[in-house]
Amino acid sequence: MPPQPTPQHDGKILLVADKGLQTGDRMTPEQVDQKVQDFYTAIGGAPFFTALTNRFYELVAQDDVLRPLFAVTDWTKHAQRLADHYIRMYGDNDLTAAWEPGLHQAHCHFLITREQRLRWLELMGRAGDDLDAAQPEFGEFMTIMKVASGEMMAASRGAALARGERFHWDGTPR
């Protein structure tokens, strides 16, 4: 059987994990859109992402590892900004929001260490657990957050190198 042509997409990549991270390159744009909408509905939509980010930043406010990263400790504002980001990506089905320059720039003013990345994932997971987040959707979401947090850590490290900073493999200063 000859290989099937790959459908052309408008730059979207399926950011919903389904049995592991998968791209949407073997799906039609309509199938990608439906998958994202199904995920958003099943996880709880805007109310879930608002509650998740509120609980997450409640935990961050009490955390000695992550709290120092924030120059401004308006936790409500941080929570709303992150909720809006998730709602834009999944609710508005604008998956290109994952690569917004401002998102990366916000993580380039400091060096994110391995410990901080792992704590971010731990607290996000705890926030979801505290809310009894829908499964398997929240597990899929956390798979995506593992990738996204790695990208933010890489962006922060690239910026640190550009500033002349040097650090060990785990991001701790030399």
QUILINLIN-V130527 format. One record per pair of residues at least 24 apart in sequence whose ideal C-beta (glycine too) atoms are under 7 Angstrom apart, sorted by the first residue. I is the first residue (numbers start at 0). J is the second residue. D is the distance in Angstrom with one decimal. If there is no record, write none. Layout:
# QUILINLIN-V130527
I|J|D ; I|J|D
This chain:
# QUILINLIN-V130527
10|95|6.1 ; 11|94|4.9 ; 12|94|6.5 ; 14|88|6.9 ; 14|94|5.2 ; 14|97|6.2 ; 14|143|5.7 ; 15|139|6.1 ; 16|139|3.7 ; 16|142|4.1 ; 16|143|5.6 ; 17|139|6.6 ; 20|142|6.2 ; 20|146|6.6 ; 32|92|5.7 ; 35|89|5.9 ; 35|92|5.0 ; 35|94|6.9 ; 36|92|6.6 ; 38|89|6.3 ; 38|136|6.0 ; 39|89|4.1 ; 39|90|5.4 ; 41|133|5.8 ; 41|136|4.9 ; 42|133|5.3 ; 42|136|4.1 ; 42|137|6.5 ; 42|140|6.5 ; 43|133|6.1 ; 44|90|6.3 ; 45|86|5.1 ; 45|90|5.9 ; 48|82|4.8 ; 48|85|4.2 ; 48|86|5.5 ; 49|82|4.6 ; 50|130|5.6 ; 51|126|5.5 ; 51|127|6.2 ; 51|130|6.2 ; 52|78|4.2 ; 52|81|4.4 ; 52|82|4.3 ; 53|78|4.7 ; 54|126|4.1 ; 54|129|5.5 ; 54|130|6.2 ; 55|122|5.9 ; 55|123|5.5 ; 55|126|4.1 ; 58|122|4.5 ; 58|125|6.2 ; 58|126|6.1 ; 59|122|6.1 ; 62|118|6.6 ; 62|122|6.4 ; 64|114|6.2 ; 64|115|5.8 ; 64|118|4.5 ; 65|115|6.2 ; 65|118|5.6 ; 65|119|6.3 ; 65|122|6.9 ; 68|109|5.6 ; 68|115|6.7 ; 97|147|6.9 ; 103|154|4.5 ; 106|151|4.3 ; 106|154|5.3 ; 106|155|5.0 ; 107|154|5.6 ; 107|155|5.7 ; 107|158|3.5 ; 109|155|6.4 ; 110|155|5.5 ; 110|156|6.6 ; 110|159|4.4 ; 110|164|6.3 ; 110|166|6.2 ; 110|170|5.7 ; 111|151|6.4 ; 111|152|4.4 ; 111|155|4.1 ; 111|170|6.2 ; 112|169|6.0 ; 112|170|3.4 ; 112|171|5.8 ; 113|169|4.0 ; 113|170|5.5 ; 116|148|5.0 ; 116|152|4.9 ; 119|148|5.7 ; 120|144|6.3 ; 120|145|6.4 ; 120|148|5.9
